[in-house]
Amino acid sequence: MREIEVPMPKLSMTMEEGELIAWVKQEGEQVRAGDVIAEVNSDKVEMEVESPADGTLVRHTATEGDVVPVGAPIATLATEAEELLGGLFGPADGDGSAASGDGATTAEAAADEEKTAVETETAGAVGATPAAPAAARTPVVPAARRRAAELGVDLATVTGTGGDGLVRVDDVEAAAAAPAGAAAPAPSAAAGAVDSGEPAPSASATLPLRGAEPGTGPVPAATAPRAAEDVDEVPLSAMRRTVARRLVESMQSTPHVYLTITVDAEALLALRAELNRQLQGGGEDLKVSVNDLIVKACAGLLRTNPDLNVSWGGDKLLVHRRVHVGIAVALDGGLVVPVVRDADRKALTQVAREAKELAGKARAGKLAAAELTGGTFTVSNLGMYGIDRFTAVINPPEAAILAVGAAVAEPVATEDGGVEVHRRMRLTLSIDHRALDGATGARFLAQLKSVLEQPLQILA
């Protein structure tokens, strides 16, 4: 019998640290290779950590809520196994996913929440004496936990219909729709836990004071200090912390330059309407959005403008041979950017289907790490909120991001001196001035304007 350390795995190209959300296996429990022992949050997505071998989980070397650097130990395992699961903790490849013969990744397998995700809603104070027996725990799909927080449902009152009593999203929604008294509502603090990736605290729960001196222990939630009586302190979710860290890093390390151009959107909107009319007439359950058309147009131009499809590599420039376009998706608790891979090689309808599927998975918290990494360019669209123009922060390590505003009706002068009303939209390109010159970005925008104003080129 020998002891081995289980490290915080590197689940994506950009991952530097992960937050330990919950222990699925407790100290002293027997585990088999591939068993999920913990859940972590990294790069705005929840993932599962699997045991690398058969054995006994001797001790937790990190506690729930800890932010642990990649490679640092989170647990110790006693095992007689001579071989560990290969590649589980290895570095990611250039696309941000662990390389394998069939293209599958551990991160993708870990994203299958319906199969293996287990959460505890009754975890006690972190750092309790390991000799005490583990409390009974309710197995819950992470997406169901978040839905319970949104609906104010106490998961302890929900009966799971999945295997081994696993609580699914449908179970939570059924409990919320039940008559009063059938399910006890969660405390009001649940409102602050929406999309936090953590269960709402009970009245007796404790809030660990991050950064406190060793040995000071948790601070009771009831006595946690407040800035003022009329201010509610809402702990940052792991997603919000990740978003904040990456945006600060981007703005501090990347010299942004912003370029804006105005596009006449009449032809683009007419094409979209006609495409959707034909899709509906053909029985297709799909609608092409303006954003789908812009993503496809950008992808085609990036293929012919490799100078823009680059990343800053410190002492070198990384020119990407493939075009992977990220699509910014706003969530209640932050922002994620799933990636449509090889968007330049796919038909518009395929891009539209993938974009819709990725957005749905993002809102359900089911994105795999591989679906969030490897982007070479990003499109961020706030036009649906009536925003006519804005600037977007570059998503490292990419070198450019396009901000898309709403199509707004405006008077336009005609060649004969008259005035017509056209719908026009503003596009703002943010570029990393280390990797790109302003003229390079300006040429790209001019070409994009031409394509969008003559949108049949998108279908060519």
SELOMAR-726358 format. One record per residue (C-alpha): residue in one letter; x, y, z; residue number from 1. Coordinates in steps of 0.001 Angstrom, whole numbers. Layout:
(node A; (X; Y; Z); NUM)
...
//
This chain:
(node M; (0; 0; 0); 1)
(node R; (1404; 3392; -948); 2)
(node E; (64; 6911; -730); 3)
(node I; (-304; 9166; -3761); 4)
(node E; (-1454; 12751; -4035); 5)
(node V; (-4453; 13731; -6155); 6)
(node P; (-3670; 17143; -7689); 7)
(node M; (-5968; 19889; -8911); 8)
(node P; (-6230; 18874; -12588); 9)
(node K; (-5592; 21194; -15524); 10)
(node L; (-8896; 21002; -17378); 11)
(node S; (-8364; 23763; -19929); 12)
(node M; (-5585; 25679; -21654); 13)
(node T; (-6170; 28831; -19615); 14)
(node M; (-6787; 27182; -16259); 15)
(node E; (-4378; 28297; -13549); 16)
(node E; (-6406; 27444; -10463); 17)
(node G; (-9694; 25859; -9503); 18)
(node E; (-12133; 26280; -6658); 19)
(node L; (-13039; 23150; -4749); 20)
(node I; (-16847; 23284; -4688); 21)
(node A; (-17672; 20047; -2878); 22)
(node W; (-16246; 16727; -1787); 23)
(node V; (-18206; 13821; -3210); 24)
(node K; (-16090; 11202; -1402); 25)
(node Q; (-15227; 11642; 2272); 26)
(node E; (-12096; 10700; 4192); 27)
(node G; (-11920; 6963; 4834); 28)
(node E; (-14160; 6031; 1905); 29)
(node Q; (-13154; 3356; -585); 30)
(node V; (-12941; 4563; -4189); 31)
(node R; (-12382; 2959; -7542); 32)
(node A; (-10459; 4380; -10480); 33)
(node G; (-12709; 6830; -12299); 34)
(node D; (-15002; 7500; -9338); 35)
(node V; (-15875; 11166; -8925); 36)
(node I; (-14283; 12305; -5667); 37)
(node A; (-14786; 16089; -5890); 38)
(node E; (-16302; 18902; -7924); 39)
(node V; (-14291; 21967; -8879); 40)
(node N; (-15046; 25217; -10660); 41)
(node S; (-12609; 26568; -13194); 42)
(node D; (-12831; 28956; -16115); 43)
(node K; (-16533; 29446; -15408); 44)
(node V; (-17547; 25800; -15702); 45)
(node E; (-18122; 23102; -13092); 46)
(node M; (-16061; 19955; -13582); 47)
(node E; (-15555; 16675; -11745); 48)
(node V; (-12293; 15271; -10370); 49)
(node E; (-11964; 11508; -10713); 50)
(node S; (-9899; 9115; -8632); 51)
(node P; (-6759; 8052; -10534); 52)
(node A; (-6743; 4564; -8963); 53)
(node D; (-8511; 2100; -6672); 54)
(node G; (-7884; 2698; -3003); 55)
(node T; (-8860; 4562; 132); 56)
(node L; (-9276; 8321; 335); 57)
(node V; (-6962; 8905; 3289); 58)
(node R; (-7342; 12654; 3709); 59)
(node H; (-8573; 15877; 2150); 60)
(node T; (-5692; 18319; 1759); 61)
(node A; (-8019; 21104; 603); 62)
(node T; (-11379; 22148; 1974); 63)
(node E; (-14566; 23165; 219); 64)
(node G; (-14289; 26770; -924); 65)
(node D; (-10496; 26684; -1276); 66)
(node V; (-8967; 28033; -4489); 67)
(node V; (-6135; 25659; -5381); 68)
(node P; (-3432; 26157; -8060); 69)
(node V; (-3257; 23594; -10861); 70)
(node G; (-1029; 20700; -9801); 71)
(node A; (-1304; 21379; -6060); 72)
(node P; (-2627; 18416; -4040); 73)
(node I; (-6258; 18337; -2970); 74)
(node A; (-6340; 14813; -1524); 75)
(node T; (-4203; 11825; -556); 76)
(node L; (-5087; 8341; -1757); 77)
(node A; (-3761; 5026; -385); 78)
(node T; (-3561; 2503; -3205); 79)
(node E; (-1918; -709; -4329); 80)
(node A; (-2431; 137; -8016); 81)
(node E; (727; 311; -10079); 82)
(node E; (-774; 2271; -12945); 83)
(node L; (-2806; 5468; -12780); 84)
(node L; (-5346; 6710; -15283); 85)
(node G; (-3165; 8123; -18034); 86)
(node G; (-3641; 11706; -19156); 87)
(node L; (-6111; 12705; -16444); 88)
(node F; (-3840; 15347; -14978); 89)
(node G; (-1725; 16005; -18061); 90)
(node P; (-1367; 19364; -19828); 91)
(node A; (-3955; 20503; -22342); 92)
(node D; (-3141; 20602; -26024); 93)
(node G; (-3210; 23691; -28203); 94)
(node D; (-6991; 23679; -28402); 95)
(node G; (-7300; 23510; -24655); 96)
(node S; (-8318; 19860; -24454); 97)
(node A; (-6301; 16825; -23389); 98)
(node A; (-5115; 14970; -26477); 99)
(node S; (-6411; 11476; -27130); 100)
(node G; (-6680; 9153; -30053); 101)
(node D; (-10368; 9624; -30677); 102)
(node G; (-10603; 13282; -29799); 103)
(node A; (-12496; 12649; -26558); 104)
(node T; (-11338; 14443; -23421); 105)
(node T; (-11577; 13818; -19719); 106)
(node A; (-13147; 17269; -19422); 107)
(node E; (-15883; 16306; -21861); 108)
(node A; (-16600; 13094; -19978); 109)
(node A; (-16681; 14986; -16720); 110)
(node A; (-19291; 17367; -18110); 111)
(node D; (-21897; 14593; -18217); 112)
(node E; (-23651; 15791; -15080); 113)
(node E; (-26597; 13460; -15501); 114)
(node K; (-24360; 10397; -15059); 115)
(node T; (-22026; 11108; -12201); 116)
(node A; (-22475; 14542; -10607); 117)
(node V; (-23214; 14356; -6896); 118)
(node E; (-23539; 17342; -4542); 119)
(node T; (-24108; 17664; -838); 120)
(node E; (-26595; 20176; 476); 121)
(node T; (-25892; 19357; 4132); 122)
(node A; (-22126; 19818; 4363); 123)
(node G; (-21043; 21058; 7766); 124)
(node A; (-18311; 23517; 8673); 125)
(node V; (-15127; 23054; 6657); 126)
(node G; (-12267; 21441; 8518); 127)
(node A; (-14350; 19281; 10902); 128)
(node T; (-12623; 16383; 12644); 129)
(node P; (-12351; 13552; 10093); 130)
(node A; (-13204; 10923; 12690); 131)
(node A; (-16816; 12073; 12748); 132)
(node P; (-19047; 10065; 10394); 133)
(node A; (-20190; 11808; 7226); 134)
(node A; (-23732; 13106; 7332); 135)
(node A; (-26323; 11682; 4987); 136)
(node R; (-26119; 13501; 1705); 137)
(node T; (-28580; 14208; -1069); 138)
(node P; (-27222; 13389; -4560); 139)
(node V; (-28038; 16375; -6772); 140)
(node V; (-27210; 17282; -10359); 141)
(node P; (-25418; 20689; -10260); 142)
(node A; (-27930; 22210; -12675); 143)
(node A; (-30727; 21100; -10337); 144)
(node R; (-28962; 22738; -7397); 145)
(node R; (-28795; 26032; -9257); 146)
(node R; (-32450; 25711; -10312); 147)
(node A; (-33431; 25077; -6698); 148)
(node A; (-31678; 28270; -5656); 149)
(node E; (-33528; 30198; -8362); 150)
(node L; (-36922; 28813; -7318); 151)
(node G; (-36298; 28920; -3567); 152)
(node V; (-36717; 25161; -3157); 153)
(node D; (-35125; 23374; -185); 154)
(node L; (-33361; 20389; -1741); 155)
(node A; (-33760; 18416; 1491); 156)
(node T; (-37490; 18218; 707); 157)
(node V; (-37086; 17068; -2909); 158)
(node T; (-37375; 13399; -3829); 159)
(node G; (-35046; 12457; -6661); 160)
(node T; (-36280; 10250; -9498); 161)
(node G; (-32863; 9409; -10882); 162)
(node G; (-30692; 6451; -10040); 163)
(node D; (-29875; 6183; -6306); 164)
(node G; (-32325; 9021; -5661); 165)
(node L; (-30418; 11525; -7830); 166)
(node V; (-32263; 14859; -7889); 167)
(node R; (-32705; 16266; -11391); 168)
(node V; (-33939; 19630; -12678); 169)
(node D; (-37399; 18165; -13340); 170)
(node D; (-37637; 17038; -9715); 171)
(node V; (-36853; 20547; -8465); 172)
(node E; (-39391; 22171; -10780); 173)
(node A; (-42024; 19616; -9746); 174)
(node A; (-41375; 20406; -6086); 175)
(node A; (-41676; 24135; -6800); 176)
(node A; (-45022; 23580; -8514); 177)
(node A; (-46375; 21431; -5677); 178)
(node P; (-49083; 22843; -3369); 179)
(node A; (-47957; 24924; -406); 180)
(node G; (-46551; 22785; 2369); 181)
(node A; (-45383; 20041; 34); 182)
(node A; (-41914; 21554; -148); 183)
(node A; (-40427; 23978; 2321); 184)
(node P; (-38934; 27094; 731); 185)
(node A; (-35244; 27734; 1178); 186)
(node P; (-34120; 30716; 3287); 187)
(node S; (-34145; 34123; 1629); 188)
(node A; (-30375; 33883; 1277); 189)
(node A; (-31015; 31596; -1692); 190)
(node A; (-31677; 34681; -3789); 191)
(node G; (-28027; 35577; -3495); 192)
(node A; (-26936; 32096; -4520); 193)
(node V; (-28433; 32138; -8026); 194)
(node D; (-25840; 30843; -10482); 195)
(node S; (-23260; 30818; -7702); 196)
(node G; (-22507; 27152; -8140); 197)
(node E; (-22868; 26758; -4333); 198)
(node P; (-25911; 25684; -2279); 199)
(node A; (-27793; 28359; -379); 200)
(node P; (-26692; 28387; 3277); 201)
(node S; (-29116; 27203; 5934); 202)
(node A; (-29831; 29197; 9055); 203)
(node S; (-27095; 27314; 10897); 204)
(node A; (-24566; 27383; 8061); 205)
(node T; (-21234; 29112; 8405); 206)
(node L; (-19421; 31296; 5940); 207)
(node P; (-15661; 30615; 5807); 208)
(node L; (-13736; 33876; 5900); 209)
(node R; (-11457; 33691; 2858); 210)
(node G; (-7998; 34975; 3599); 211)
(node A; (-8414; 34772; 7397); 212)
(node E; (-5479; 33877; 9617); 213)
(node P; (-4947; 30115; 10038); 214)
(node G; (-6877; 28710; 12953); 215)
(node T; (-9407; 31521; 13173); 216)
(node G; (-12158; 29199; 11950); 217)
(node P; (-15412; 30072; 10188); 218)
(node V; (-17455; 33142; 10958); 219)
(node P; (-21123; 32448; 11834); 220)
(node A; (-23347; 33759; 9048); 221)
(node A; (-25574; 35539; 11551); 222)
(node T; (-22656; 37603; 12873); 223)
(node A; (-20802; 38247; 9605); 224)
(node P; (-19970; 41965; 9479); 225)
(node R; (-21868; 44259; 7132); 226)
(node A; (-20805; 47563; 5707); 227)
(node A; (-24134; 49129; 6680); 228)
(node E; (-27582; 48078; 7789); 229)
(node D; (-29048; 48887; 4385); 230)
(node V; (-26464; 46833; 2466); 231)
(node D; (-26668; 43115; 1773); 232)
(node E; (-23344; 41354; 1289); 233)
(node V; (-23583; 38674; -1393); 234)
(node P; (-20549; 36381; -1648); 235)
(node L; (-19072; 36262; -5130); 236)
(node S; (-19793; 33107; -7055); 237)
(node A; (-16888; 31170; -8497); 238)
(node M; (-18011; 32247; -11964); 239)
(node R; (-18069; 35931; -11013); 240)
(node R; (-14600; 35664; -9447); 241)
(node T; (-13258; 34036; -12612); 242)
(node V; (-14863; 36650; -14868); 243)
(node A; (-13485; 39454; -12700); 244)
(node R; (-9981; 38014; -12632); 245)
(node R; (-9787; 37428; -16373); 246)
(node L; (-11198; 40844; -17283); 247)
(node V; (-8753; 42619; -14976); 248)
(node E; (-5887; 40593; -16440); 249)
(node S; (-7016; 41448; -19963); 250)
(node M; (-7323; 45181; -19335); 251)
(node Q; (-4054; 45363; -17394); 252)
(node S; (-1922; 43312; -19775); 253)
(node T; (-3507; 43990; -23172); 254)
(node P; (-3322; 47406; -24883); 255)
(node H; (-6831; 47698; -26332); 256)
(node V; (-7575; 49723; -29459); 257)
(node Y; (-11209; 50251; -30496); 258)
(node L; (-12439; 50670; -34084); 259)
(node T; (-16088; 51352; -34953); 260)
(node I; (-17910; 51136; -38262); 261)
(node T; (-21576; 51623; -39260); 262)
(node V; (-23288; 48960; -41355); 263)
(node D; (-26542; 49321; -43307); 264)
(node A; (-28436; 46257; -42078); 265)
(node E; (-31460; 46343; -44408); 266)
(node A; (-30204; 43640; -46796); 267)
(node L; (-28923; 41514; -43908); 268)
(node L; (-32266; 41600; -42113); 269)
(node A; (-34131; 40850; -45334); 270)
(node L; (-31900; 37823; -45993); 271)
(node R; (-32445; 36555; -42478); 272)
(node A; (-36225; 36845; -42845); 273)
(node E; (-36160; 34969; -46158); 274)
(node L; (-33904; 32209; -44820); 275)
(node N; (-36168; 31648; -41834); 276)
(node R; (-39233; 31638; -44079); 277)
(node Q; (-37667; 28900; -46193); 278)
(node L; (-36530; 26920; -43142); 279)
(node Q; (-40010; 27062; -41651); 280)
(node G; (-41567; 26079; -44971); 281)
(node G; (-39230; 23108; -45141); 282)
(node G; (-40232; 21937; -41678); 283)
(node E; (-36924; 22866; -40048); 284)
(node D; (-37037; 23605; -36316); 285)
(node L; (-34387; 26295; -36618); 286)
(node K; (-34207; 30054; -36865); 287)
(node V; (-31111; 31856; -38087); 288)
(node S; (-30258; 34904; -35989); 289)
(node V; (-28470; 38078; -37010); 290)
(node N; (-25632; 36931; -34763); 291)
(node D; (-25364; 33636; -36667); 292)
(node L; (-24942; 35583; -39912); 293)
(node I; (-22281; 37817; -38344); 294)
(node V; (-20395; 34855; -36861); 295)
(node K; (-20368; 33104; -40230); 296)
(node A; (-19292; 36302; -42017); 297)
(node C; (-16442; 36868; -39541); 298)
(node A; (-15311; 33259; -39841); 299)
(node G; (-15038; 33495; -43628); 300)
(node L; (-13065; 36739; -43406); 301)
(node L; (-10731; 35350; -40740); 302)
(node R; (-9826; 32544; -43113); 303)
(node T; (-8738; 35086; -45729); 304)
(node N; (-7263; 37472; -43133); 305)
(node P; (-4902; 35279; -41077); 306)
(node D; (-3246; 38402; -39651); 307)
(node L; (-6327; 38838; -37468); 308)
(node N; (-6658; 35177; -36493); 309)
(node V; (-3741; 35386; -34062); 310)
(node S; (-2774; 35355; -30395); 311)
(node W; (-7; 37176; -28551); 312)
(node G; (2618; 34688; -27380); 313)
(node G; (4946; 36940; -25383); 314)
(node D; (8050; 36712; -27551); 315)
(node K; (6211; 35384; -30597); 316)
(node L; (2962; 35697; -32532); 317)
(node L; (733; 32638; -32785); 318)
(node V; (-1032; 32477; -36156); 319)
(node H; (-3898; 29994; -36012); 320)
(node R; (-4517; 27777; -39002); 321)
(node R; (-8094; 27020; -37957); 322)
(node V; (-10927; 29449; -37230); 323)
(node H; (-12760; 28906; -33939); 324)
(node V; (-15269; 31661; -33138); 325)
(node G; (-16377; 32253; -29553); 326)
(node I; (-19909; 33479; -28846); 327)
(node A; (-20391; 35480; -25653); 328)
(node V; (-23398; 34193; -23667); 329)
(node A; (-24705; 36222; -20728); 330)
(node L; (-25803; 34267; -17649); 331)
(node D; (-27392; 35416; -14405); 332)
(node G; (-24102; 34904; -12585); 333)
(node G; (-21647; 36065; -15216); 334)
(node L; (-20525; 35420; -18771); 335)
(node V; (-19233; 32428; -20704); 336)
(node V; (-17833; 32163; -24219); 337)
(node P; (-18502; 28765; -25833); 338)
(node V; (-16711; 28157; -29112); 339)
(node V; (-18002; 27158; -32554); 340)
(node R; (-15036; 25266; -33987); 341)
(node D; (-14061; 25505; -37651); 342)
(node A; (-16890; 27974; -38185); 343)
(node D; (-15466; 28944; -41580); 344)
(node R; (-15892; 25386; -42882); 345)
(node K; (-19486; 24925; -41752); 346)
(node A; (-22744; 25861; -43426); 347)
(node L; (-24689; 28753; -41942); 348)
(node T; (-27431; 26421; -40666); 349)
(node Q; (-24845; 24243; -38902); 350)
(node V; (-23304; 27316; -37250); 351)
(node A; (-26796; 28375; -36142); 352)
(node R; (-27591; 24950; -34682); 353)
(node E; (-24301; 24732; -32807); 354)
(node A; (-24639; 28267; -31472); 355)
(node K; (-28142; 27509; -30184); 356)
(node E; (-27005; 24239; -28599); 357)
(node L; (-23981; 25834; -26929); 358)
(node A; (-26049; 28699; -25543); 359)
(node G; (-28556; 26213; -24119); 360)
(node K; (-25833; 24148; -22494); 361)
(node A; (-24274; 27310; -21077); 362)
(node R; (-27529; 28336; -19389); 363)
(node A; (-27985; 24792; -18036); 364)
(node G; (-24412; 24708; -16719); 365)
(node K; (-23540; 21708; -18897); 366)
(node L; (-20680; 23052; -21021); 367)
(node A; (-17563; 20897; -21175); 368)
(node A; (-14188; 22556; -20721); 369)
(node A; (-13318; 21744; -24345); 370)
(node E; (-16342; 23789; -25463); 371)
(node L; (-14992; 26866; -23681); 372)
(node T; (-11410; 26820; -24922); 373)
(node G; (-9464; 27186; -28136); 374)
(node G; (-11277; 30233; -29525); 375)
(node T; (-9350; 32432; -31959); 376)
(node F; (-11896; 35295; -32207); 377)
(node T; (-15033; 36282; -30277); 378)
(node V; (-18340; 37927; -31182); 379)
(node S; (-20288; 39691; -28415); 380)
(node N; (-23791; 40931; -29259); 381)
(node L; (-25880; 43194; -27008); 382)
(node G; (-28191; 44394; -29757); 383)
(node M; (-31088; 42335; -28380); 384)
(node Y; (-31008; 44616; -25302); 385)
(node G; (-31311; 47777; -27387); 386)
(node I; (-27632; 48731; -26962); 387)
(node D; (-26630; 50544; -30136); 388)
(node R; (-22864; 50439; -29516); 389)
(node F; (-20345; 49325; -26900); 390)
(node T; (-16750; 48201; -26508); 391)
(node A; (-15895; 44665; -25460); 392)
(node V; (-12907; 43405; -23459); 393)
(node I; (-10646; 41016; -25361); 394)
(node N; (-10913; 37377; -24275); 395)
(node P; (-7276; 36225; -23732); 396)
(node P; (-5356; 34717; -25375); 397)
(node E; (-7292; 35937; -28433); 398)
(node A; (-6238; 39193; -30081); 399)
(node A; (-9635; 40567; -31136); 400)
(node I; (-13313; 40683; -30217); 401)
(node L; (-16246; 42170; -32150); 402)
(node A; (-18993; 44066; -30295); 403)
(node V; (-22318; 44119; -32158); 404)
(node G; (-24974; 46737; -31459); 405)
(node A; (-28665; 46886; -32300); 406)
(node A; (-30027; 47641; -35772); 407)
(node V; (-31528; 51107; -35304); 408)
(node A; (-33771; 52949; -37779); 409)
(node E; (-32040; 56160; -38869); 410)
(node P; (-32481; 58766; -41618); 411)
(node V; (-30011; 58261; -44461); 412)
(node A; (-29268; 60737; -47241); 413)
(node T; (-29744; 59348; -50751); 414)
(node E; (-27638; 60152; -53812); 415)
(node D; (-30394; 62351; -55272); 416)
(node G; (-30540; 64497; -52141); 417)
(node G; (-33516; 62780; -50569); 418)
(node V; (-33816; 61069; -47206); 419)
(node E; (-34722; 57453; -46462); 420)
(node V; (-34998; 55521; -43220); 421)
(node H; (-32664; 52550; -42998); 422)
(node R; (-31849; 50185; -40137); 423)
(node R; (-28167; 50507; -39345); 424)
(node M; (-25935; 48946; -36719); 425)
(node R; (-22554; 49763; -35208); 426)
(node L; (-19776; 47226; -35000); 427)
(node T; (-16817; 47912; -32706); 428)
(node L; (-13669; 45830; -33026); 429)
(node S; (-11351; 45644; -30011); 430)
(node I; (-7823; 44585; -30955); 431)
(node D; (-4662; 43761; -29028); 432)
(node H; (-2279; 46431; -30280); 433)
(node R; (700; 44219; -29479); 434)
(node A; (-439; 41682; -32054); 435)
(node L; (-2364; 43878; -34518); 436)
(node D; (-2042; 47316; -36029); 437)
(node G; (-5009; 49633; -36339); 438)
(node A; (-4848; 49440; -40128); 439)
(node T; (-5185; 45635; -39992); 440)
(node G; (-8325; 45922; -37893); 441)
(node A; (-9707; 48712; -40086); 442)
(node R; (-9312; 46630; -43251); 443)
(node F; (-11114; 43729; -41590); 444)
(node L; (-14009; 45954; -40538); 445)
(node A; (-14293; 47470; -44010); 446)
(node Q; (-14473; 43998; -45542); 447)
(node L; (-17015; 42883; -42933); 448)
(node K; (-19185; 45924; -43710); 449)
(node S; (-19103; 45035; -47415); 450)
(node V; (-20077; 41415; -46759); 451)
(node L; (-22922; 42300; -44379); 452)
(node E; (-24344; 44897; -46763); 453)
(node Q; (-24224; 42319; -49588); 454)
(node P; (-25032; 39302; -47406); 455)
(node L; (-25422; 36691; -50141); 456)
(node Q; (-21629; 36489; -49907); 457)
(node I; (-22092; 34822; -46511); 458)
(node L; (-23803; 31882; -48210); 459)
(node A; (-21204; 31537; -50949); 460)
//
